Amino acid sequence: MHSALSTQHSALIYNIGQLATPIDEGRPLVGAAQGRLRLISDAAVAIDQAGRIAAVGDSATLLAQHQVGEKLNAGGRTMLPGWVDAHTHAFYAGDRADEFALRLQGANYLEIMAAGGGIMSTVRATRAASADQLRELTAARLRRMRANGTTTVEVKSGYGLSVAEELRCLRILRDLAADPTLPRIVPTFLGAHAIPGEYAGRADEYVSLVVEQMLPQVAAERLAEYCDVFCDMGAFDVAQTRRIMEAAAALGLKLRLHANEFADIGAAELAAELRCVSADHLLLLDEAQIAALHNAGCVAVVAPGTPYGLGLDHYAPARRMIEAGLPIALASDCNPGTCPCESMPLIISLACTQMRLTPAEAIVATTLNGAYALGRAHEVGSIEVGKRADLVLWDVPSYTHLPYRFGSNLVWKTVMGFEF
Amino acid sequence: MHSALSTQHSALIYNIGQLATPIDEGRPLVGAAQGRLRLISDAAVAIDQAGRIAAVGDSATLLAQHQVGEKLNAGGRTMLPGWVDAHTHAFYAGDRADEFALRLQGANYLEIMAAGGGIMSTVRATRAASADQLRELTAARLRRMRANGTTTVEVKSGYGLSVAEELRCLRILRDLAADPTLPRIVPTFLGAHAIPGEYAGRADEYVSLVVEQMLPQVAAERLAEYCDVFCDMGAFDVAQTRRIMEAAAALGLKLRLHANEFADIGAAELAAELRCVSADHLLLLDEAQIAALHNAGCVAVVAPGTPYGLGLDHYAPARRMIEAGLPIALASDCNPGTCPCESMPLIISLACTQMRLTPAEAIVATTLNGAYALGRAHEVGSIEVGKRADLVLWDVPSYTHLPYRFGSNLVWKTVMGFEF
């Protein structure tokens, strides 16, 4: 495979002890295929002048053919595709460390909301922050993600919750997306993340604001590729969510949905009905709902860091999803309330220890299936000719070490195109 | 407190936004006191020429008094004592990543043993490794621990399991203990870690080897400060353990014990009877056993990374221990089988999310109570005048961020004496 050699290689990474990659067959990997990685020993990857993969093959062969350009000796290390993290709220100011501790001592979400905490606490901090502060805080966060091997990341708005603030946040995010030192950013509009205090008791009016004022501007300025809604108890109901999602789709935005995280209010069925690209969280999901998502072609985005951070005793039914043929992507859900986790290797470890994914299933879920969950599989998610050279070298002898050696950052080098 | 100023300061760390330390009152902190940290804002720490803490106080005051020597501006960051990790098996070669994955898919420990895995797999790899290899592998591991804020670490033997190999390992460990770039090492002899294949069916003969040949040499060469035994189903029973521990005590070694991890065979009662400095693991522990350990003055060393790595649904009953006044220390249990975790911040996060410790309780458990569990509280475990300057600066505004921001290494600098 992948021996189509170009004469325009401009860089070569060789002496890769183990190269592990999913094989992209044009759709998310499901069932037994979700656990299948192609392994190449003593591998090399050639990168062309556009920063795309030009060849994948045997180290000695590619080294002999590669006469010009930069060379990087991987020293026998393991190469995987960069992580594609399909669900984050990584754009925010402030923190909720105290709330995190209170919740683990038994305070519930509603008590914390009543005390002025929860999402609105982050909204206040985000609104109060300057553009420079928001840019720096988010860039630092995304750089730490990249240092842990993430090369593509979805980032949602949702801590502005007014027309001006949602647009301000998305414009700053657009600036960040142009920074080549950061992971590639896929922006999502989540104006319907919570009902802001100003609209307490007037949720439908807030939905009108989202539909009539936020969405048209977001679409006109092309500030987001996706629209998402937090469809759950205490947030937006199914009717409100449908109204927002239909308006977004009419404006050309693609859809993804927070579904069945805290309560089952029909969000999973709605995600299926709307044929969302992904349905996310899915902690409470029965077989009929799994089948509905499967039939609708949704990717299930599972974020085990969140139940971990909440100290819950249940996780999304990932094994049942895989058995039913529903493709799983794993995401960090990086957010200031329940899970400020910037490390996809820890997410992989949680997926293996708490949801019983195999290491290979977890790696497919954080690479190729993550790329499908973001509509980016033509570009990223596997180490194959023509895709972007988003490549991570790990200081381990095999991909199986990633869930096993939890807690340490084992990245040796994160490569995006030519930056090595 | 701590305003005793010396004229011999030779270094000052100032502009510490938050200094958080347990206060050492001569015994492990228990009950409500286990959750008590002293917090100082805008703090500074002066270090004398012997690498000990000379003063702890207000930043402006100490800065004015500190005329000579090095200065380090902490930039408003948070300082905590270095972690004291009271239970590790960090001296080994090889890995058991495949076994880790198999076990999460349902393979049990006995099946893995039968297939040649488990502890004996690491014994084979360790015996086959050269002294240089063992030195380098262990040093790299201990350096990663230090990079995560660990400044004192207990390390057990137990992958040699012959007279020659146990002594070889402990001698290499002694060499490592002289390396000032590593955490301080407290060596423990764990010749009774498993019954080696050569003694299959002859456990009592192996115990005789430990008692008659290993222990006298270990004591004569002062290769270990503690003796430990893996007293559990499938390892050593109570009678065998008592025989080893009594011989060790007679030779002047202090005692610690693996107890009640997989089965309750009476190990906790034995630890109490022998007045071990610590009883470790304790996943299965009733109120009478908690009381017995409490009355015997034992520290409970709890290692939540191990049930996490095993994918278990139960952890040590840490809250009940605290309520009963039993002091808790948290340890990594870093080992190649169940938990190769080198990050005490992840252990703290697990303690908070899975066992409901408060952030302060978890930090006392990883600092001062860890020091008591190793008989080192006179030297380390809190930031107080006279103790060693084992200090870690964290890139966070408060200690509460450590369990909250799980997955990232937030250390800014680990200081031991003058190394900054």
Interface residues (C-beta under 8 A of the other chain):
Chain A: D95 R96 A97 D98 F100 A101 L104 Q105 R144 N148 G305 Y308 G309 L310 G311 D313 P340 C341 E342 S343 P345 L346 I347 C352 T353 Q354 R356 T358 P359 P397 S398 T400 H401 P403 Y404 R405 F406 G407 S408 N409
Chain B: D95 R96 A97 D98 F100 A101 L104 Q105 R144 N148 G305 Y308 G309 L310 G311 D313 P340 C341 E342 S343 P345 L346 I347 C352 T353 Q354 R356 T358 P359 P397 S398 T400 H401 P403 Y404 R405 F406 G407 S408 N409
